[in-house]
Amino acid sequence: MLLLTFLMCYTAGANDLPSTNLKVGVEEAPPFSYYQDGRWQGKSVELFEQIAFANHWVPQYYEVEDRFTAIDNGTVDIYLPAVTL
C-alpha cells in the first residue's frame, strides 16, 4: 500500500515525460492478479495500469516465483503485490 501511495504521488508533473517500458513482476493471486484471455488482469493490475498510464509507463508483465530474486537479478523493475483496499 505504501508503494502504491508513493507511485500515485509521483504522478504529479510526469505528463511531459516520454513513455518508459517497465518490467512488472506478478503472480497468480485471484482476484488481485490472474492471467486470463491472453493478458494479466485483476484488481491490482487494474490499479497499477492507471498509475502506469498517468506516468507514461508501458507495463510488461512477467510471472515470477521469487519476487526478491527477480528484482535483484533485473528480471523485473518492480513487483506488483496483491493489494487489498
Sequence and secondary structure as in RCSB ss.txt:
>XXXX:A:sequence
MLLLTFLMCYTAGANDLPSTNLKVGVEEAPPFSYYQDGRWQGKSVELFEQIAFANHWVPQYYEVEDRFTAIDNGT
VDIYLPAVTL
>XXXX:A:secstr
 HHHHHHHHHTTT TTS  EEEEEEE  BTTTBEEETTEEESHHHHHHHHHHHHTTEEEEEEE S HHHHHHTTS
 SEE      
